[in-house]
Amino acid sequence: MKFNPSKARQFPFVDADGFWIAGRQRSLAVRKGDHSLPVRDDFRGVAGTVPILAGFSEGDKFYAVTLPDGELPEHLEWVDLRDYIQQLDKGQRAAIARAIELNHWNREHRFCGICGKFTEIDPKSGARVCTGCGMEFYPRLSPAIIVRITRGPEILLAHNRNFSARRYSCIAGFVEAGETLEDCVHREVFEEVGILVKDIRYFGSQSWPFPYSLIAGFTAEYAAGEVCPDGEEIDDAKWFSHDNMPDIPGPGSISREMIDDYCNKV
């Protein structure tokens, strides 16, 4: 399902008809019981909630909502954001990702980092603009890469120390300033597992709200070297065949999409 982002604009409570997205760290606010997304009336009576339009998906509007004290109405509860968005279609995932990213932006740029004055949302540009020096602050994006490496019929999957379980996935990392996406692929692969790759090809991309990443996915072929995990981020990495796969990420992530694509082709 297609998602269409909107420039950030504040709306009066009565005009914000759609889904209201509130986040806290890696959690998402949903209704108790059926875990459906909340709407305007779910936040009636909650002081200080100013909805910011994030965008549209299949005609539905999605608003970012920052809760002043982080407390939810009693009929709402927090659920794991990663697990929840994996159950949704691409358009809904993108809409929630943008809303969560707008929540971070709205909270982190309330004051100007240059002169310290208060900032306000400009509906024309979609930026927070300093009321003192006029500096503009747009929602942040942190580019990252993820790469599926194959060697003949085998795929290289790694376990990151930050994973909550013995889950294996593709190699990933953030792009450094001055670096191309392809250079980042080469560097991250060599740093994390000590091998060289070739035939890098673009696969696809995904907005990932942890907290504001844009992940570019690539495929690559093994070129040289012995797999040697760095021991810091990666504590294990192995070659796997399609009929002997470890625990892998759930549906809804680009890593799973690339792994499924590999399994369907061999």
Phi and psi in degrees as a GROMACS rama.xvg file:
@    title "Ramachandran Plot"
@    xaxis  label "Phi"
@    yaxis  label "Psi"
@TYPE xy
-80.4662  140.049  LYS-2
-112.174  134.338  PHE-3
-117.331  110.485  ASN-4
-71.6067  154.488  PRO-5
-119.321  150.763  SER-6
-60.6171  140.878  LYS-7
-61.7324  123.198  ALA-8
-140.802  133.207  ARG-9
-78.289  142.866  GLN-10
-125.261  146.59  PHE-11
-62.2075  151.377  PRO-12
-51.3594  -46.3507  PHE-13
-70.0164  -18.4495  VAL-14
-98.6118  -4.71514  ASP-15
-93.9812  73.9766  ALA-16
-92.804  111.529  ASP-17
162.225  -161.202  GLY-18
-85.4598  134.56  PHE-19
-105.249  119.586  TRP-20
-106.395  113.836  ILE-21
-118.366  133.011  ALA-22
-125.879  158.72  GLY-23
-147.081  110.731  ARG-24
54.8226  -114.233  GLN-25
-108.148  30.9649  ARG-26
-120.822  156.632  SER-27
-126.612  140.284  LEU-28
-83.6434  127.603  ALA-29
-136.688  168.493  VAL-30
-74.2137  142.384  ARG-31
-66.8407  149.664  LYS-32
93.8967  -82.9858  GLY-33
-91.7859  -5.5374  ASP-34
56.6916  31.5324  HIS-35
-77.7109  160.248  SER-36
-71.8306  139.102  LEU-37
-72.0264  160.014  PRO-38
-124.562  -174.7  VAL-39
-52.5541  -48.561  ARG-40
-65.5245  -20.1943  ASP-41
-67.6859  -18.4796  ASP-42
-110.505  10.8053  PHE-43
-62.2675  129.783  ARG-44
92.0297  -7.55236  GLY-45
-86.6044  113.52  VAL-46
-70.6695  143.41  ALA-47
82.5798  6.8867  GLY-48
-86.2091  114.451  THR-49
-113.288  108.259  VAL-50
-72.3015  138.577  PRO-51
-120.784  122.664  ILE-52
-64.1477  126.188  LEU-53
-99.2423  -39.1396  ALA-54
162.07  -166.319  GLY-55
-129.96  145.23  PHE-56
-140.947  116.28  SER-57
51.7432  40.5217  GLU-58
87.2604  -14.0729  GLY-59
-83.7645  140.28  ASP-60
-94.4012  142.486  LYS-61
-122.47  130.363  PHE-62
-117.832  140.156  TYR-63
-86.4962  132.718  ALA-64
-130.244  117.149  VAL-65
-95.5861  120.515  THR-66
-84.5269  125.4  LEU-67
-55.6823  -44.1286  PRO-68
-109.701  3.55865  ASP-69
76.1599  3.44137  GLY-70
-93.7168  140.866  GLU-71
-98.9762  152.699  LEU-72
-57.4182  153.308  PRO-73
-64.7879  -20.139  GLU-74
-88.8043  2.71885  HIS-75
-113.213  160.013  LEU-76
-148.431  163.19  GLU-77
-90.7604  136.573  TRP-78
-127.39  164.16  VAL-79
-66.695  122.477  ASP-80
-62.5726  -45.0077  LEU-81
-61.3062  -46.5795  ARG-82
-64.418  -37.3847  ASP-83
-69.2354  -47.971  TYR-84
-70.4288  -19.4413  ILE-85
-67.1568  -16.7639  GLN-86
-89.5591  -5.44143  GLN-87
-102.118  166.306  LEU-88
-78.5794  171.194  ASP-89
-61.9529  -39.3219  LYS-90
-64.5106  -43.4642  GLY-91
-67.0636  -40.0255  GLN-92
-60.5763  -44.0943  ARG-93
-65.166  -40.233  ALA-94
-64.1127  -43.7042  ALA-95
-67.7291  -39.0235  ILE-96
-59.8907  -45.6396  ALA-97
-64.8207  -41.999  ARG-98
-62.3225  -42.0943  ALA-99
-63.7517  -41.9347  ILE-100
-65.5922  -36.2677  GLU-101
-66.1746  -34.9178  LEU-102
-62.3391  -44.3943  ASN-103
-60.6273  -48.1219  HIS-104
-60.7633  -43.7071  TRP-105
-65.5796  -33.6162  ASN-106
-80.8732  -38.3288  ARG-107
-83.3428  -15.3262  GLU-108
-122.421  34.3066  HIS-109
-67.2156  -26.8399  ARG-110
-124.558  147.755  PHE-111
-68.6937  133.959  CYS-112
-78.7345  -5.02663  GLY-113
-101.041  -53.025  ILE-114
-112.277  -9.81505  CYS-115
85.6847  -0.0884441  GLY-116
-76.8509  163.233  LYS-117
-67.4815  147.418  PHE-118
-111.188  155.017  THR-119
-131.953  149.955  GLU-120
-76.5058  126.627  ILE-121
-93.6711  114.331  ASP-122
-65.2915  -20.5983  PRO-123
-78.0973  -43.5128  LYS-124
-95.3258  -23.5447  SER-125
77.7791  12.885  GLY-126
-102.541  160.071  ALA-127
-87.4914  124.603  ARG-128
-113.342  132.61  VAL-129
-66.6724  132.722  CYS-130
-76.5337  -9.57206  THR-131
-99.3211  -66.9995  GLY-132
-97.9247  -7.59008  CYS-133
82.8054  5.46847  GLY-134
-61.2634  138.919  MET-135
-103.305  139.265  GLU-136
-126.416  111.848  PHE-137
-94.6122  158.84  TYR-138
-53.8403  135.564  PRO-139
-79.5595  145.27  ARG-140
-129.721  130.758  LEU-141
-110.205  104.857  SER-142
-69.2252  141.909  PRO-143
-142.556  161.892  ALA-144
-120.395  155.653  ILE-145
-138.647  138.723  ILE-146
-134.075  132.309  VAL-147
-95.7473  116.96  ARG-148
-106.391  128.845  ILE-149
-122.038  155.091  THR-150
-136.972  94.7351  ARG-151
63.0513  -125.825  GLY-152
-85.0464  2.70924  PRO-153
-103.338  154.223  GLU-154
-121.96  140.738  ILE-155
-92.7227  123.098  LEU-156
-127.09  145.638  LEU-157
-128.337  154.04  ALA-158
-106.12  121.067  HIS-159
-90.0966  138.794  ASN-160
-57.7004  -24.8461  ARG-161
-81.8441  -9.66294  ASN-162
-67.3271  143.514  PHE-163
-78.0458  -16.6829  SER-164
-137.143  -176.517  ALA-165
-78.0927  55.5852  ARG-166
-96.4881  136.955  ARG-167
-111.883  145.953  TYR-168
-149.464  -174.495  SER-169
-78.293  160.791  CYS-170
-70.0542  136.167  ILE-171
-146.453  160.548  ALA-172
-178.64  165.002  GLY-173
-84.1295  147.552  PHE-174
-81.2532  132.654  VAL-175
-84.7559  154.426  GLU-176
-58.2698  134.645  ALA-177
85.8517  -0.902885  GLY-178
-103.549  141.501  GLU-179
-81.8443  164.283  THR-180
-61.9225  -40.5671  LEU-181
-66.8683  -40.8338  GLU-182
-61.2075  -38.5309  ASP-183
-64.0195  -39.4674  CYS-184
-57.4946  -51.1672  VAL-185
-58.9618  -47.0763  HIS-186
-65.6143  -48.7662  ARG-187
-62.9772  -41.2647  GLU-188
-62.6395  -45.8068  VAL-189
-67.5581  -41.5316  PHE-190
-64.5779  -39.8397  GLU-191
-88.3354  -34.3634  GLU-192
-131.982  1.58877  VAL-193
74.8295  19.2794  GLY-194
-118.404  166.887  ILE-195
-106.226  148.554  LEU-196
-127.735  165.275  VAL-197
-144.708  175.734  LYS-198
51.6321  52.3918  ASP-199
-73.54  128.328  ILE-200
-133.316  142.44  ARG-201
-72.1619  137.677  TYR-202
-109.818  -48.6647  PHE-203
169.491  -175.029  GLY-204
-143.792  165.828  SER-205
-153.788  134.89  GLN-206
-78.3962  133.426  SER-207
-134.22  108.306  TRP-208
-82.5522  53.446  PRO-209
-129.673  66.2719  PHE-210
-97.2231  -22.3008  PRO-211
-153.631  60.6319  TYR-212
-99.247  150.147  SER-213
-120.541  113.298  LEU-214
-100.045  123.357  ILE-215
-99.6755  121.588  ALA-216
-95.3665  138.912  GLY-217
-133.468  157.876  PHE-218
-112.806  152.752  THR-219
-153.351  157.796  ALA-220
-105.185  144.5  GLU-221
-60.3326  136.988  TYR-222
-115.557  -48.1382  ALA-223
-167.143  163.354  ALA-224
101.721  165.481  GLY-225
-105.411  137.022  GLU-226
-64.4154  121.715  VAL-227
-142.232  98.2213  CYS-228
-56.5592  144.07  PRO-229
-70.3835  -16.5703  ASP-230
79.9976  -8.15173  GLY-231
-101.233  -67.6908  GLU-232
-84.0252  -45.7698  GLU-233
-104.508  121.763  ILE-234
-105.469  -5.80969  ASP-235
-161.35  144.14  ASP-236
-153.228  135.432  ALA-237
-144.588  159.961  LYS-238
-88.4223  132.627  TRP-239
-125.273  153.224  PHE-240
-100.8  162.068  SER-241
-64.0063  -23.6427  HIS-242
-99.0551  12.2875  ASP-243
-145.018  58.1689  ASN-244
-89.8663  146.609  MET-245
-81.2602  -173.642  PRO-246
-65.2029  126.613  ASP-247
-123.515  166.257  ILE-248
-57.1099  151.857  PRO-249
-74.4355  169.44  GLY-250
-58.2414  152.138  PRO-251
105.561  -9.18311  GLY-252
-111.811  151.447  SER-253
-66.8981  -28.5767  ILE-254
-62.1449  -44.3431  SER-255
-65.8035  -38.6936  ARG-256
-60.6936  -41.5293  GLU-257
-71.1989  -37.7876  MET-258
-66.9319  -42.8045  ILE-259
-61.93  -39.4437  ASP-260
-61.8204  -40.3387  ASP-261
-61.4568  -48.2108  TYR-262
-63.104  -33.9322  CYS-263
-75.2225  -17.8897  ASN-264
-97.5911  -21.5705  LYS-265
